Amino acid sequence: MLNVFKNYPLSSICLLIAIVLLPNLETIQVTIMEARNFITAREMIQDNHWLLTTMNGEARYEKPPLPTWLTAISALLFGVKSVFGMRLPAIIMIMVLACYSYKLSKTILKSSAHSIINTLVLITSFYVIGITIEAPWDIFTHGFMMVAIYHLFTFLNSEHTHWKPAVFTAFFIGCSILSKGPVSFYALLLPFLLAYGFSFKYKKIKPKVLPILTILVLAIAIGGWWYFYVRLEDPETFAAITSKETGNWTSYNVRPFYYYWSFFTQSGLWTIPAFISLLYPYLKTRVINLQAYKFTLLWTIFAVVLLSLIPEKKSRYLMPVLIPLALNIGFYIEYLIRTFKTLTDKRETIPVYFNFGLIALIGIIAPFVLFFQFKTQLSTNLFPFLLFALIVFVLGLAILWQLLKKEMTKVFLLTTTFFGAIFLFGLPLAKTFTSTNFKPISGLLDENTKSNIRLYNINHISPEAIWQYGEKIPRITKKDNVFGFPTDSEFVVLANDISQKDQDNISKTYIIEQLGTYDLNESEPNSKQYKDRLISKYYYFKKK
């Protein structure tokens, strides 16, 4: 298998990602961040709002539009109702990120096998995949920046001054900025530049000053023109949104400096190898390329430190750290593949047996635990469960068997296969556990169209509900305790809730009847995952 990757690296990487992620692309419910992006993409197409972007008919300038443009183009091909089409560009960006991670590794290490190891670690790091649904803009900004970093490394490391990689660097930095502002510039590029300076030094930099200045100017022009355009066309709204967004950096989700210190756990399967890969005194005499190891280690540490300086912190902001961390983990995995059969020191072997033995044990035991815990639910979806159970059980046994034989190449490849199997065969089981209280809103548009009645919202319903509805749901605003109701003699309303006081005031003018409740929670009401904001009460209003 590793030989196939070595002979056809980029196509193999893309094919692997496609096999694992594309078949179940519509299985998971659309998240809040996705819904915002998808609604904006839908309105780009339906209302021609390609530059002054909107969400539910209102200005949406919080995020720049490049990812939404790409999503809208995909929606034009697959349809605005297609979750597959809406999610496809993010999956393609995982492929881009993986391919350029491989290319950068190959450029530094001159080794296809080692670079494949690094890339497989990257695409099986849980949050690299998870970020595509939790915050779909992030994979675009970091994916484009990784392309820029590859070309920048080529430019900086060259004996001569070449303009082609400089122009590519500028273009893709601009694309990254046009995806989520300066986020990746700060979290991925700046740590890279610091690590490069400490590890490779900026040799023969004077002849490259003009191209570097050109990179900065072009990147700012490509990444910044949309902000300038919106600032001219809609200055008041843009200023208000910008002020709110920048204020969040210091007042929203504020966490202590050490909040990110457990960053290595975000790599999922690779948590223990990730931690060990950060132990420089241990690995410095064991890696095959000390300079490159110093570089990936410093890149990782600088990224964590810089992110820690920002008061606003969320676990998903750590995603860019997983990119250099994957390269760093690769040094440890390569060392194990090369030497594990001859290792005798228990301090080195026990962590390996524990990490991969635990993964094997999960594969062996999980099918039985799931069946006995959820026998009733799984009985309605028995064949997919049996297929999943058989595959993860066999993979667990195989990992354990190869681990005992100290065949680390096979252990590593089986572990990555195990990760892929969970997504490929485990995701179809997700709907099995959907709560009975789940009541989607997707059929409501057809009902209202047939009844020739308009739907409005009060008190901000969730973006997921607006996405599911399939059309804008105009908001009824409230000012000085007075609602700005439409002129329609009768209409319907979705609201997270309408207080009794407001209902009493409204009842003076309208007859109000609650027709039902829509609940987009797929989890049980007593679950920690249950969110009140996903509940929408459905009312009928008629003028007296």
Rosetta blueprint (number, residue, H / E / L):
1 M L
2 L H
3 N H
4 V H
5 F H
6 K H
7 N H
8 Y L
9 P H
10 L H
11 S H
12 S H
13 I H
14 C H
15 L H
16 L H
17 I H
18 A H
19 I H
20 V H
21 L H
22 L L
23 P L
24 N L
25 L L
26 E L
27 T L
28 I L
29 Q L
30 V L
31 T L
32 I H
33 M H
34 E H
35 A H
36 R H
37 N H
38 F H
39 I H
40 T H
41 A H
42 R H
43 E H
44 M H
45 I H
46 Q H
47 D H
48 N L
49 H L
50 W L
51 L L
52 L L
53 T L
54 T E
55 M E
56 N L
57 G L
58 E E
59 A E
60 R L
61 Y L
62 E L
63 K L
64 P L
65 P L
66 L H
67 P H
68 T H
69 W H
70 L H
71 T H
72 A H
73 I H
74 S H
75 A H
76 L H
77 L H
78 F H
79 G L
80 V L
81 K L
82 S L
83 V H
84 F H
85 G H
86 M H
87 R H
88 L H
89 P H
90 A H
91 I H
92 I H
93 M H
94 I H
95 M H
96 V H
97 L H
98 A H
99 C H
100 Y H
101 S H
102 Y H
103 K H
104 L H
105 S H
106 K H
107 T H
108 I H
109 L H
110 K L
111 S L
112 S H
113 A H
114 H H
115 S H
116 I H
117 I H
118 N H
119 T H
120 L H
121 V H
122 L H
123 I H
124 T L
125 S L
126 F H
127 Y H
128 V H
129 I H
130 G H
131 I H
132 T H
133 I H
134 E H
135 A L
136 P H
137 W H
138 D H
139 I H
140 F H
141 T H
142 H H
143 G H
144 F H
145 M H
146 M H
147 V H
148 A H
149 I H
150 Y H
151 H H
152 L H
153 F H
154 T H
155 F H
156 L H
157 N H
158 S L
159 E L
160 H L
161 T L
162 H L
163 W H
164 K H
165 P H
166 A H
167 V H
168 F H
169 T H
170 A H
171 F H
172 F H
173 I H
174 G H
175 C H
176 S H
177 I H
178 L H
179 S H
180 K H
181 G L
182 P L
183 V H
184 S H
185 F H
186 Y H
187 A H
188 L H
189 L H
190 L H
191 P H
192 F H
193 L H
194 L H
195 A H
196 Y H
197 G H
198 F H
199 S H
200 F L
201 K L
202 Y L
203 K L
204 K L
205 I L
206 K H
207 P H
208 K H
209 V H
210 L H
211 P H
212 I H
213 L H
214 T H
215 I H
216 L H
217 V H
218 L H
219 A H
220 I H
221 A H
222 I H
223 G H
224 G H
225 W H
226 W H
227 Y H
228 F H
229 Y H
230 V H
231 R H
232 L H
233 E H
234 D L
235 P H
236 E H
237 T H
238 F H
239 A H
240 A H
241 I H
242 T H
243 S H
244 K H
245 E H
246 T H
247 G H
248 N H
249 W H
250 T H
251 S H
252 Y L
253 N L
254 V E
255 R L
256 P L
257 F H
258 Y H
259 Y H
260 Y H
261 W L
262 S L
263 F H
264 F H
265 T H
266 Q H
267 S H
268 G H
269 L H
270 W H
271 T H
272 I H
273 P H
274 A H
275 F H
276 I H
277 S H
278 L L
279 L L
280 Y H
281 P H
282 Y H
283 L H
284 K L
285 T L
286 R L
287 V L
288 I L
289 N L
290 L H
291 Q H
292 A H
293 Y H
294 K H
295 F H
296 T H
297 L H
298 L H
299 W H
300 T H
301 I H
302 F H
303 A H
304 V H
305 V H
306 L H
307 L H
308 S H
309 L H
310 I L
311 P L
312 E E
313 K L
314 K L
315 S H
316 R H
317 Y H
318 L H
319 M H
320 P H
321 V H
322 L H
323 I H
324 P H
325 L H
326 A H
327 L H
328 N H
329 I H
330 G H
331 F H
332 Y H
333 I H
334 E H
335 Y H
336 L H
337 I H
338 R H
339 T H
340 F H
341 K H
342 T H
343 L L
344 T L
345 D L
346 K H
347 R H
348 E H
349 T H
350 I H
351 P H
352 V H
353 Y H
354 F H
355 N H
356 F H
357 G H
358 L H
359 I H
360 A H
361 L H
362 I H
363 G H
364 I H
365 I H
366 A H
367 P H
368 F H
369 V H
370 L H
371 F H
372 F H
373 Q H
374 F L
375 K H
376 T H
377 Q H
378 L H
379 S H
380 T H
381 N H
382 L H
383 F H
384 P H
385 F H
386 L H
387 L H
388 F H
389 A H
390 L H
391 I H
392 V H
393 F H
394 V H
395 L H
396 G H
397 L H
398 A H
399 I H
400 L H
401 W H
402 Q H
403 L H
404 L H
405 K L
406 K L
407 E L
408 M H
409 T H
410 K H
411 V H
412 F H
413 L H
414 L H
415 T H
416 T H
417 T H
418 F H
419 F H
420 G H
421 A H
422 I H
423 F H
424 L H
425 F H
426 G H
427 L H
428 P H
429 L H
430 A H
431 K H
432 T H
433 F H
434 T L
435 S L
436 T L
437 N L
438 F L
439 K E
440 P L
441 I L
442 S L
443 G L
444 L H
445 L H
446 D H
447 E H
448 N H
449 T H
450 K H
451 S H
452 N L
453 I L
454 R L
455 L E
456 Y E
457 N E
458 I E
459 N L
460 H L
461 I L
462 S L
463 P H
464 E H
465 A H
466 I H
467 W H
468 Q H
469 Y H
470 G L
471 E L
472 K L
473 I L
474 P L
475 R E
476 I L
477 T L
478 K E
479 K E
480 D L
481 N L
482 V E
483 F E
484 G L
485 F L
486 P L
487 T L
488 D L
489 S L
490 E E
491 F E
492 V E
493 V E
494 L E
495 A E
496 N L
497 D L
498 I L
499 S L
500 Q H
501 K H
502 D H
503 Q H
504 D H
505 N H
506 I H
507 S L
508 K L
509 T L
510 Y E
511 I E
512 I E
513 E E
514 Q E
515 L E
516 G E
517 T E
518 Y E
519 D E
520 L L
521 N L
522 E L
523 S L
524 E L
525 P L
526 N L
527 S L
528 K L
529 Q L
530 Y L
531 K L
532 D H
533 R H
534 L H
535 I E
536 S E
537 K E
538 Y E
539 Y E
540 Y E
541 F E
542 K E
543 K E
544 K L
